[in-house]
Every structure is written in C-alpha cells, then in structure tokens.
Amino acid sequence: MKFVNNVRFFAAAAVASLLLAPAAQADGGFYLGGSIGEVNISQDFDIDDFDESATAWKIIGGYMWDLPLLDLGAEISYNDFGSADQDRGFENVEYDSTGISAFGVVGVEIAIVGIFAKVGFVAWDTDVAIGGLTGSDDGTDPAYGLGLRLNFSSLEVRAEYELFDIDAADDVDMLSLGVVWRF
C-alpha cells in the first residue's frame, strides 16, 4: 500500500508541475536585476601568492528571446568586485576592481528550473596598492559564466558562477545570488 501511495504522490506532483510550467515559464523580453556574492582574486607573485576574497555585487540588464527549445539573450552588467586585501606583515596588498560586462546567454528551461551559460567580455579597471606604492590598470578581457535559475512568472531567482580573465590578476571569479525582473 505504501508503494501505491508513493506512486500516486509522484504522479500528482508530475501532473501539477506540468500544469504549472506554462504559468511559471518567463516570456522573453527585457529584464533588470541585481546580485550579491563573493569574489575571489588570486595573483601569483615571485615571493608569495595573493589569494583573497571580498564581497561583490552587480547590476544586470538584458534581453531574452524565449525560443521553443532554447533561450537566447544578450546581457550587460556593472560589477563591483569589492576590495580584497591581504596583510603580509611587512606590507599590505589590496586589489580594488570594477567592470562592465557584456555577455551572450544561452539556456534551457524545464518547468520553473533553468540552466544557462554565458560568454562575453569584461571592461575592467583595477587599482592595486602594495605597501605604500599604488598603481592602476584597465583593459578588456574574456569572461564566462554558468548559472541556475528559478522562474516565478516575471520574477527570476538565479545563482551564478562567473570567471573574469582580468590581466591585472591571475584569477578573478565570482559566485553570486540574485533576482531578475522580466518585463
């Protein structure tokens, strides 16, 4: 009898998810949102390595085309990578970075759950302070990302991992959680 009840429960859940899927799937269109998370910045120096994290945030805007099998989109974001610093006893090392990213986005959805990948570029600006010496650098480099999203009509909750190939550091990656509103 327990097996029959489990089968009934899973059958009812499957039917309910199919009925909810059209209402929960977001239509294509413009979207705005924001995310907050943690960035990890690492740099290999001759004497020692720098590997620190900081709180980071971003503002997102884009357009999504909701096609029958795939979602295709274009996205821009302003990223504040925060200030990662490390006290080395004899000197303090600090990275302070921001960037503007542009991505092409591709994803798939099953009911309210979607996954996506993105590829693009980041135009970055980094200030570095080592001891009493300061410097600044900027450039444009590749950026990549993977994410998971939950769609609730026009509201989307997303978790993302992004890798920014910034020349001023060996590795800049960001893990974030955010919300997006489609209109």
Accessible surface in RSA format (square Angstrom, percent):
REM  Atomic radii and reference values for relative SASA: ProtOr
REM  Chains: A
REM  Algorithm: Lee & Richards
REM  Probe-radius: 1.40
REM  Slices: 20
REM RES _ NUM      All-atoms   Total-Side   Main-Chain    Non-polar    All polar
REM                ABS   REL    ABS   REL    ABS   REL    ABS   REL    ABS   REL
RES MET A   1   168.11  87.1 124.76  82.6  43.35 103.2 105.82  90.0  62.29  82.5
RES LYS A   2   163.22  79.6 155.94  95.7   7.28  17.3 102.01  91.8  61.22  65.2
RES PHE A   3   153.16  76.6 148.02  91.7   5.13  13.4 150.44  91.2   2.72   7.8
RES VAL A   4    62.54  41.2  61.96  56.1   0.58   1.4  62.54  54.3   0.00   0.0
RES ASN A   5    74.51  51.4  68.86  66.5   5.65  13.6  23.16  55.7  51.35  49.6
RES ASN A   6    67.86  46.8  67.62  65.3   0.24   0.6   8.85  21.3  59.00  57.0
RES VAL A   7    74.10  48.8  70.76  64.1   3.34   8.0  73.28  63.7   0.81   2.2
RES ARG A   8   148.49  62.3 141.72  72.2   6.78  16.1  57.66  78.8  90.84  55.1
RES PHE A   9   133.70  66.9 127.20  78.8   6.50  16.9 133.08  80.7   0.62   1.8
RES PHE A  10   134.17  67.1 129.71  80.3   4.45  11.6 130.18  78.9   3.99  11.4
RES ALA A  11    52.64  48.4  44.13  68.1   8.51  19.4  51.43  72.4   1.21   3.2
RES ALA A  12    62.06  57.1  50.04  77.2  12.01  27.3  58.01  81.7   4.05  10.7
RES ALA A  13    46.23  42.5  34.05  52.5  12.18  27.7  41.65  58.7   4.58  12.1
RES ALA A  14    52.33  48.1  45.38  70.0   6.96  15.8  51.79  72.9   0.54   1.4
RES VAL A  15    86.63  57.0  85.65  77.5   0.99   2.4  86.61  75.3   0.02   0.1
RES ALA A  16    45.61  41.9  42.23  65.2   3.38   7.7  45.40  63.9   0.21   0.6
RES SER A  17    48.73  41.2  44.05  58.8   4.68  10.8  34.17  72.8  14.56  20.4
RES LEU A  18   130.27  72.6 120.46  86.2   9.82  24.7 120.60  84.7   9.67  26.0
RES LEU A  19   132.88  74.0 113.86  81.5  19.02  47.8 116.09  81.5  16.80  45.2
RES LEU A  20   112.65  62.7 112.48  80.5   0.18   0.4 112.57  79.1   0.08   0.2
RES ALA A  21    17.13  15.8  17.13  26.4   0.00   0.0  17.13  24.1   0.00   0.0
RES PRO A  22    99.90  72.8  77.79  70.9  22.11  80.4  83.35  68.8  16.55 102.9
RES ALA A  23    74.14  68.2  50.88  78.5  23.25  52.9  62.79  88.4  11.35  30.1
RES ALA A  24    12.99  11.9   9.53  14.7   3.46   7.9  12.99  18.3   0.00   0.0
RES GLN A  25    67.84  37.9  59.97  43.8   7.87  18.7   6.68  14.2  61.16  46.4
RES ALA A  26     3.71   3.4   1.39   2.1   2.32   5.3   3.58   5.0   0.13   0.3
RES ASP A  27   113.52  79.5 105.67 105.2   7.84  18.5  28.40  66.8  85.12  84.9
RES GLY A  28    32.73  40.4   0.00   N/A  32.73  40.4   8.32  22.8  24.41  54.7
RES GLY A  29     8.55  10.5   0.00   N/A   8.55  10.5   8.55  23.5   0.00   0.0
RES PHE A  30   119.38  59.7 119.30  73.9   0.08   0.2 119.30  72.3   0.08   0.2
RES TYR A  31     2.59   1.2   1.22   0.7   1.37   3.6   1.22   0.9   1.37   1.7
RES LEU A  32    99.13  55.2  96.84  69.3   2.29   5.8  97.02  68.1   2.11   5.7
RES GLY A  33    19.42  24.0   0.00   N/A  19.42  24.0  14.76  40.5   4.67  10.4
RES GLY A  34    25.40  31.3   0.00   N/A  25.40  31.3  19.87  54.5   5.53  12.4
RES SER A  35     9.24   7.8   0.51   0.7   8.73  20.1   4.00   8.5   5.24   7.3
RES ILE A  36   107.27  61.0 103.86  77.4   3.40   8.2 103.86  74.8   3.40   9.2
RES GLY A  37    20.61  25.4   0.00   N/A  20.61  25.4  17.03  46.7   3.58   8.0
RES GLU A  38   102.36  58.8  98.91  74.8   3.46   8.2  23.02  44.5  79.35  64.8
RES VAL A  39     0.00   0.0   0.00   0.0   0.00   0.0   0.00   0.0   0.00   0.0
RES ASN A  40    45.65  31.5  45.13  43.6   0.52   1.3  14.75  35.5  30.90  29.9
RES ILE A  41     1.05   0.6   1.05   0.8   0.00   0.0   1.05   0.8   0.00   0.0
RES SER A  42    23.68  20.0  23.68  31.6   0.00   0.0  16.29  34.7   7.39  10.4
RES GLN A  43    33.30  18.6  31.31  22.9   1.99   4.7   3.34   7.1  29.97  22.7
RES ASP A  44    96.47  67.6  78.59  78.2  17.88  42.3  23.12  54.4  73.35  73.2
RES PHE A  45    55.21  27.6  45.72  28.3   9.49  24.7  49.07  29.7   6.15  17.6
RES ASP A  46   157.92 110.6 115.74 115.2  42.19  99.8  37.64  88.6 120.28 120.0
RES ILE A  47   161.47  91.9 128.45  95.7  33.02  79.6 133.82  96.4  27.65  75.0
RES ASP A  48    72.54  50.8  67.00  66.7   5.54  13.1  14.87  35.0  57.67  57.5
RES ASP A  49    82.62  57.9  75.47  75.1   7.14  16.9  23.63  55.6  58.99  58.8
RES PHE A  50     0.51   0.3   0.00   0.0   0.51   1.3   0.00   0.0   0.51   1.4
RES ASP A  51    83.46  58.5  68.02  67.7  15.44  36.5  21.21  49.9  62.25  62.1
RES GLU A  52    52.66  30.2  49.35  37.3   3.31   7.9   4.24   8.2  48.42  39.5
RES SER A  53    54.97  46.5  35.05  46.8  19.93  45.9   6.89  14.7  48.09  67.4
RES ALA A  54    15.70  14.4   5.20   8.0  10.50  23.9  15.69  22.1   0.01   0.0
RES THR A  55    95.04  67.6  80.33  81.4  14.71  35.1  44.27  59.5  50.77  76.8
RES ALA A  56     0.05   0.0   0.00   0.0   0.05   0.1   0.05   0.1   0.00   0.0
RES TRP A  57   100.26  40.2 100.19  48.5   0.07   0.2  82.94  44.2  17.33  28.1
RES LYS A  58     2.60   1.3   0.00   0.0   2.60   6.2   0.00   0.0   2.60   2.8
RES ILE A  59    98.57  56.1  96.74  72.1   1.83   4.4  96.74  69.7   1.83   5.0
RES ILE A  60     1.08   0.6   0.15   0.1   0.93   2.2   0.97   0.7   0.11   0.3
RES GLY A  61    11.77  14.5   0.00   N/A  11.77  14.5   9.46  25.9   2.31   5.2
RES GLY A  62    15.68  19.3   0.00   N/A  15.68  19.3  10.77  29.5   4.92  11.0
RES TYR A  63    66.75  31.2  66.13  37.6   0.62   1.6  28.51  21.4  38.24  47.1
RES MET A  64     0.41   0.2   0.23   0.2   0.18   0.4   0.23   0.2   0.18   0.2
RES TRP A  65   126.04  50.6 123.03  59.6   3.00   7.1 104.92  55.9  21.11  34.3
RES ASP A  66    59.95  42.0  30.20  30.1  29.75  70.3   7.46  17.6  52.49  52.3
RES LEU A  67    80.52  44.8  72.24  51.7   8.29  20.8  73.10  51.3   7.42  20.0
RES PRO A  68   135.54  98.8  94.66  86.3  40.88 148.6 107.67  88.9  27.87 173.2
RES LEU A  69   157.12  87.5 139.28  99.6  17.83  44.8 142.38 100.0  14.74  39.7
RES LEU A  70    73.45  40.9  71.75  51.3   1.71   4.3  73.22  51.4   0.23   0.6
RES ASP A  71     5.26   3.7   5.10   5.1   0.16   0.4   0.98   2.3   4.28   4.3
RES LEU A  72    71.85  40.0  71.85  51.4   0.00   0.0  71.85  50.5   0.00   0.0
RES GLY A  73     9.31  11.5   0.00   N/A   9.31  11.5   0.08   0.2   9.24  20.7
RES ALA A  74    51.17  47.0  49.28  76.0   1.89   4.3  49.75  70.1   1.42   3.8
RES GLU A  75     2.94   1.7   0.25   0.2   2.68   6.4   0.80   1.5   2.14   1.7
RES ILE A  76   109.72  62.4 109.37  81.5   0.35   0.8 109.37  78.8   0.35   0.9
RES SER A  77     4.16   3.5   0.08   0.1   4.08   9.4   3.95   8.4   0.21   0.3
RES TYR A  78    84.57  39.5  81.91  46.6   2.66   6.9  59.91  45.0  24.65  30.4
RES ASN A  79     0.19   0.1   0.19   0.2   0.00   0.0   0.00   0.0   0.19   0.2
RES ASP A  80    32.60  22.8  32.45  32.3   0.14   0.3   0.35   0.8  32.25  32.2
RES PHE A  81     0.04   0.0   0.04   0.0   0.00   0.0   0.04   0.0   0.00   0.0
RES GLY A  82    14.21  17.5   0.00   N/A  14.21  17.5  14.21  39.0   0.00   0.0
RES SER A  83    55.02  46.5  35.52  47.4  19.50  44.9  23.90  50.9  31.12  43.6
RES ALA A  84     0.11   0.1   0.00   0.0   0.11   0.3   0.11   0.2   0.00   0.0
RES ASP A  85    75.25  52.7  64.93  64.6  10.31  24.4   4.21   9.9  71.04  70.8
RES GLN A  86    39.42  22.0  35.17  25.7   4.25  10.1  16.35  34.8  23.07  17.5
RES ASP A  87   115.05  80.6  84.68  84.3  30.37  71.8  31.96  75.2  83.09  82.9
RES ARG A  88    36.44  15.3  14.19   7.2  22.25  53.0  16.86  23.0  19.58  11.9
RES GLY A  89    73.63  90.8   0.00   N/A  73.63  90.8  39.53 108.5  34.11  76.4
RES PHE A  90   157.77  78.9 117.22  72.6  40.55 105.5 128.34  77.8  29.43  84.2
RES GLU A  91    46.26  26.6  37.43  28.3   8.84  21.0  12.56  24.3  33.70  27.5
RES ASN A  92    59.94  41.3  55.79  53.9   4.15  10.0  26.53  63.8  33.41  32.3
RES VAL A  93     1.12   0.7   1.12   1.0   0.00   0.0   1.12   1.0   0.00   0.0
RES GLU A  94    57.54  33.0  57.13  43.2   0.41   1.0   6.84  13.2  50.70  41.4
RES TYR A  95     6.06   2.8   6.06   3.4   0.00   0.0   1.20   0.9   4.86   6.0
RES ASP A  96    59.65  41.8  56.54  56.3   3.11   7.4   7.79  18.3  51.86  51.7
RES SER A  97     4.06   3.4   3.56   4.8   0.50   1.2   0.57   1.2   3.50   4.9
RES THR A  98    40.40  28.7  40.21  40.8   0.19   0.5  23.29  31.3  17.11  25.9
RES GLY A  99     3.54   4.4   0.00   N/A   3.54   4.4   3.53   9.7   0.01   0.0
RES ILE A 100   106.13  60.4 103.15  76.8   2.98   7.2 103.15  74.3   2.98   8.1
RES SER A 101     0.02   0.0   0.00   0.0   0.02   0.1   0.02   0.1   0.00   0.0
RES ALA A 102    51.86  47.7  49.75  76.8   2.11   4.8  49.75  70.1   2.11   5.6
RES PHE A 103     8.13   4.1   0.00   0.0   8.13  21.2   3.12   1.9   5.01  14.4
RES GLY A 104    42.59  52.5   0.00   N/A  42.59  52.5  32.72  89.8   9.87  22.1
RES VAL A 105     6.19   4.1   0.30   0.3   5.89  14.2   1.27   1.1   4.92  13.3
RES VAL A 106    61.94  40.8  60.36  54.6   1.58   3.8  60.36  52.4   1.58   4.3
RES GLY A 107     4.96   6.1   0.00   N/A   4.96   6.1   4.83  13.3   0.13   0.3
RES VAL A 108    55.31  36.4  54.00  48.9   1.31   3.2  54.79  47.6   0.52   1.4
RES GLU A 109    27.07  15.5   2.90   2.2  24.16  57.5   2.99   5.8  24.08  19.7
RES ILE A 110   141.65  80.6 135.41 100.9   6.24  15.0 139.08 100.2   2.57   7.0
RES ALA A 111    30.70  28.2  22.57  34.8   8.12  18.5  22.62  31.9   8.07  21.4
RES ILE A 112    53.73  30.6  53.73  40.0   0.00   0.0  53.73  38.7   0.00   0.0
RES VAL A 113    64.67  42.6  63.08  57.1   1.58   3.8  63.08  54.8   1.58   4.3
RES GLY A 114     1.67   2.1   0.00   N/A   1.67   2.1   1.67   4.6   0.00   0.0
RES ILE A 115    99.51  56.6  99.20  73.9   0.31   0.8  99.20  71.4   0.31   0.8
RES PHE A 116     7.39   3.7   0.49   0.3   6.90  18.0   4.62   2.8   2.77   7.9
RES ALA A 117    36.89  33.9  36.13  55.8   0.76   1.7  36.16  50.9   0.73   1.9
RES LYS A 118     3.98   1.9   0.20   0.1   3.78   9.0   2.46   2.2   1.52   1.6
RES VAL A 119    97.35  64.1  92.49  83.7   4.86  11.7  92.49  80.4   4.86  13.2
RES GLY A 120     9.57  11.8   0.00   N/A   9.57  11.8   7.47  20.5   2.10   4.7
RES PHE A 121   121.23  60.6 120.05  74.4   1.18   3.1 120.12  72.8   1.11   3.2
RES VAL A 122     0.02   0.0   0.00   0.0   0.02   0.0   0.02   0.0   0.00   0.0
RES ALA A 123    50.84  46.7  43.45  67.1   7.39  16.8  44.29  62.4   6.55  17.3
RES TRP A 124     8.52   3.4   3.01   1.5   5.51  12.9   4.48   2.4   4.03   6.5
RES ASP A 125    67.17  47.1  64.41  64.1   2.76   6.5  20.73  48.8  46.44  46.3
RES THR A 126     1.35   1.0   1.22   1.2   0.13   0.3   1.01   1.4   0.34   0.5
RES ASP A 127    70.07  49.1  68.14  67.8   1.93   4.6  24.06  56.6  46.01  45.9
RES VAL A 128    31.20  20.5  28.39  25.7   2.82   6.8  29.16  25.3   2.05   5.6
RES ALA A 129    28.27  26.0  27.66  42.7   0.61   1.4  27.66  39.0   0.61   1.6
RES ILE A 130    56.56  32.2  53.78  40.1   2.78   6.7  53.78  38.7   2.78   7.5
RES GLY A 131    40.07  49.4   0.00   N/A  40.07  49.4  20.75  56.9  19.32  43.3
RES GLY A 132    80.50  99.3   0.00   N/A  80.50  99.3  41.48 113.8  39.02  87.4
RES LEU A 133   142.57  79.4 139.40  99.7   3.18   8.0 141.17  99.1   1.40   3.8
RES THR A 134   117.06  83.3  83.23  84.4  33.83  80.6  52.61  70.7  64.45  97.4
RES GLY A 135    39.83  49.1   0.00   N/A  39.83  49.1  36.00  98.8   3.83   8.6
RES SER A 136    84.09  71.1  46.19  61.6  37.90  87.3  35.46  75.5  48.63  68.1
RES ASP A 137    73.05  51.2  67.26  66.9   5.79  13.7  22.34  52.6  50.70  50.6
RES ASP A 138    98.20  68.8  84.23  83.8  13.96  33.0  11.70  27.5  86.49  86.3
RES GLY A 139    28.27  34.9   0.00   N/A  28.27  34.9  25.42  69.7   2.86   6.4
RES THR A 140    89.80  63.9  63.36  64.2  26.44  63.0  40.78  54.8  49.02  74.1
RES ASP A 141    16.49  11.6  15.93  15.9   0.56   1.3   0.56   1.3  15.93  15.9
RES PRO A 142    45.36  33.1  45.36  41.4   0.00   0.0  45.36  37.5   0.00   0.0
RES ALA A 143     0.00   0.0   0.00   0.0   0.00   0.0   0.00   0.0   0.00   0.0
RES TYR A 144    93.00  43.4  92.67  52.7   0.32   0.8  65.65  49.3  27.34  33.7
RES GLY A 145     6.61   8.2   0.00   N/A   6.61   8.2   3.23   8.9   3.38   7.6
RES LEU A 146   115.41  64.3 113.32  81.1   2.09   5.3 113.50  79.7   1.92   5.2
RES GLY A 147    12.57  15.5   0.00   N/A  12.57  15.5   7.09  19.5   5.48  12.3
RES LEU A 148    87.17  48.5  85.13  60.9   2.04   5.1  85.13  59.8   2.04   5.5
RES ARG A 149     0.63   0.3   0.13   0.1   0.50   1.2   0.50   0.7   0.13   0.1
RES LEU A 150    62.82  35.0  62.82  44.9   0.00   0.0  62.82  44.1   0.00   0.0
RES ASN A 151     0.06   0.0   0.06   0.1   0.00   0.0   0.00   0.0   0.06   0.1
RES PHE A 152    94.48  47.3  85.79  53.1   8.68  22.6  89.73  54.4   4.75  13.6
RES SER A 153    69.73  58.9  64.36  85.9   5.38  12.4  34.18  72.8  35.55  49.8
RES SER A 154    44.71  37.8  41.78  55.8   2.92   6.7  22.67  48.3  22.03  30.9
RES LEU A 155    79.33  44.2  79.14  56.6   0.19   0.5  79.14  55.6   0.19   0.5
RES GLU A 156     1.22   0.7   1.22   0.9   0.00   0.0   0.90   1.7   0.32   0.3
RES VAL A 157    44.88  29.5  43.82  39.7   1.06   2.6  43.82  38.1   1.06   2.9
RES ARG A 158     2.90   1.2   1.51   0.8   1.39   3.3   1.05   1.4   1.85   1.1
RES ALA A 159    41.11  37.8  37.93  58.5   3.18   7.2  38.32  54.0   2.79   7.4
RES GLU A 160     3.06   1.8   0.73   0.6   2.33   5.6   2.48   4.8   0.58   0.5
RES TYR A 161    93.36  43.6  92.20  52.5   1.16   3.0  70.98  53.3  22.38  27.6
RES GLU A 162     0.29   0.2   0.29   0.2   0.00   0.0   0.08   0.2   0.22   0.2
RES LEU A 163    61.63  34.3  61.36  43.9   0.27   0.7  61.36  43.1   0.27   0.7
RES PHE A 164     0.62   0.3   0.08   0.0   0.55   1.4   0.08   0.0   0.55   1.6
RES ASP A 165    68.54  48.0  64.65  64.3   3.89   9.2   9.43  22.2  59.11  58.9
RES ILE A 166     3.46   2.0   1.04   0.8   2.42   5.8   1.04   0.8   2.42   6.6
RES ASP A 167   112.19  78.6  81.95  81.6  30.23  71.5  24.49  57.6  87.70  87.5
RES ALA A 168    19.07  17.5   3.52   5.4  15.55  35.4  11.47  16.2   7.60  20.1
RES ALA A 169     8.31   7.6   1.92   3.0   6.40  14.5   2.45   3.5   5.86  15.5
RES ASP A 170    84.12  58.9  55.42  55.2  28.70  67.9  27.11  63.8  57.01  56.9
RES ASP A 171    48.10  33.7  45.32  45.1   2.77   6.6  17.25  40.6  30.85  30.8
RES VAL A 172     2.83   1.9   2.76   2.5   0.07   0.2   2.76   2.4   0.07   0.2
RES ASP A 173    23.03  16.1  22.96  22.9   0.07   0.2   0.52   1.2  22.51  22.5
RES MET A 174     0.27   0.1   0.13   0.1   0.15   0.4   0.00   0.0   0.27   0.4
RES LEU A 175   113.35  63.1 110.02  78.7   3.33   8.4 110.02  77.3   3.33   9.0
RES SER A 176     6.66   5.6   0.32   0.4   6.34  14.6   4.25   9.1   2.41   3.4
RES LEU A 177   108.64  60.5 104.21  74.6   4.43  11.1 104.21  73.2   4.43  11.9
RES GLY A 178     7.93   9.8   0.00   N/A   7.93   9.8   7.91  21.7   0.01   0.0
RES VAL A 179    77.03  50.7  77.01  69.7   0.02   0.0  77.01  66.9   0.02   0.0
RES VAL A 180     1.34   0.9   0.56   0.5   0.79   1.9   1.34   1.2   0.00   0.0
RES TRP A 181   134.54  54.0 133.63  64.7   0.91   2.1 119.45  63.7  15.09  24.5
RES ARG A 182    11.61   4.9   8.43   4.3   3.18   7.6   6.64   9.1   4.97   3.0
RES PHE A 183   116.82  58.4  70.66  43.8  46.15 120.1 105.75  64.1  11.07  31.7
END  Absolute sums over single chains surface
CHAIN  1 A    10130.4       8514.3       1616.1       7051.8       3078.6
END  Absolute sums over all chains
TOTAL         10130.4       8514.3       1616.1       7051.8       3078.6
